[in-house]
Amino acid sequence: MVTLSGTVDLDQQKLDAAKRVRKLDKVQGVRNLIAVSSSAPDAEVQAKLERKLHYDRIGYDNQFNFVDVAVKGGAATLTGETRTDVGRDSAVSIANNMPGVKDVVDNIKVSPVSEFDDRIRISALRAIYRDPVLGRHASDPAKPIRIVVDHGKLSLYGTVATRMDKQIAGIRANQVFGVFSVQNNLEVAQGS
């Protein structure tokens, strides 16, 4: 049994150290007591992590992923849902490599593979972004209206400019063929 101790800057470095030791001959177990140093306040770490997650996987399927983060005592808890394992793994990797994060709790659900749900995702994306009012939300690729579909149940996440935008997005989502239900979780930007 090997016990690791010391201090590192990133949670990923702590994980990598344990991984390297497990590969050595005659090692039956690893007790990882390595501490991750952090001097940044939780609110600052959370804001930086949220920003990085917004820009994660732009150009791939980020409009079909919704990942939220809360940081308390240096521990980042990731929640939400992604379309694939790649989306979830990418978000966890970003959190593990963020300075100030001491530990990562992965509560991200991966949507089941479904051609039916994929058709709903694409149809909802077209219905929302082809709308003349909502099309402007596609201009910032980091903050699209997030479309999550699980067994025909469609949920919308993100921030829109006005209450009317939220209502129109809900209407467009409800018009998509095959959708069983719509949960409109869109938030209206402050000051609107």
Secondary structure as the mmCIF struct_conf table of DSSP 4:
data_model
#
loop_
_struct_conf.conf_type_id
_struct_conf.id
_struct_conf.beg_label_comp_id
_struct_conf.beg_label_asym_id
_struct_conf.beg_label_seq_id
_struct_conf.end_label_comp_id
_struct_conf.end_label_asym_id
_struct_conf.end_label_seq_id
STRN STRN1 VAL A 2 LEU A 4
BEND BEND1 GLY A 6 GLY A 6
STRN STRN2 THR A 7 VAL A 8
BEND BEND2 ASP A 9 LEU A 10
HELX_RH_AL_P HELX_RH_AL_P1 ASP A 11 ARG A 22
TURN_TY1_P TURN_TY1_P1 LYS A 23 LYS A 23
BEND BEND3 LEU A 24 LEU A 24
TURN_TY1_P TURN_TY1_P2 ASP A 25 LYS A 26
STRN STRN3 VAL A 30 ASN A 32
HELX_LH_PP_P HELX_LH_PP_P1 ILE A 34 ILE A 34
STRN STRN4 ALA A 35 VAL A 36
HELX_LH_PP_P HELX_LH_PP_P2 SER A 37 SER A 37
BEND BEND4 ALA A 40 ALA A 40
HELX_RH_AL_P HELX_RH_AL_P2 ASP A 42 HIS A 54
TURN_TY1_P TURN_TY1_P3 TYR A 55 ASP A 61
HELX_RH_3T_P HELX_RH_3T_P1 ASN A 62 PHE A 64
STRN STRN5 PHE A 66 LYS A 72
TURN_TY1_P TURN_TY1_P4 GLY A 73 GLY A 74
STRN STRN6 ALA A 75 THR A 82
BEND BEND5 ARG A 83 THR A 84
HELX_RH_AL_P HELX_RH_AL_P3 ASP A 85 ASN A 96
TURN_TY1_P TURN_TY1_P5 ASN A 97 ASN A 97
BEND BEND6 MET A 98 MET A 98
TURN_TY1_P TURN_TY1_P6 PRO A 99 GLY A 100
STRN STRN7 ASP A 103 VAL A 110
HELX_LH_PP_P HELX_LH_PP_P3 SER A 111 VAL A 113
HELX_RH_AL_P HELX_RH_AL_P4 GLU A 115 TYR A 129
TURN_TY1_P TURN_TY1_P7 ARG A 130 ARG A 130
BEND BEND7 ASP A 131 ASP A 131
TURN_TY1_P TURN_TY1_P8 PRO A 132 VAL A 133
HELX_RH_3T_P HELX_RH_3T_P2 LEU A 134 ALA A 138
BEND BEND8 SER A 139 ASP A 140
TURN_TY1_P TURN_TY1_P9 PRO A 141 ALA A 142
BEND BEND9 LYS A 143 LYS A 143
HELX_LH_PP_P HELX_LH_PP_P4 PRO A 144 ILE A 145
STRN STRN8 ARG A 146 ASP A 150
TURN_TY1_P TURN_TY1_P10 HIS A 151 GLY A 152
STRN STRN9 LYS A 153 TYR A 157
BEND BEND10 GLY A 158 GLY A 158
STRN STRN10 THR A 159 VAL A 160
BEND BEND11 ALA A 161 THR A 162
HELX_RH_AL_P HELX_RH_AL_P5 ARG A 163 ASN A 174
TURN_TY1_P TURN_TY1_P11 GLN A 175 GLN A 175
BEND BEND12 VAL A 176 VAL A 176
TURN_TY1_P TURN_TY1_P12 PHE A 177 GLY A 178
STRN STRN11 SER A 181 ASN A 184
STRN STRN12 GLU A 187 VAL A 188
HELX_LH_PP_P HELX_LH_PP_P5 ALA A 189 ALA A 189
TURN_TY1_P TURN_TY1_P13 GLN A 190 GLY A 191
#
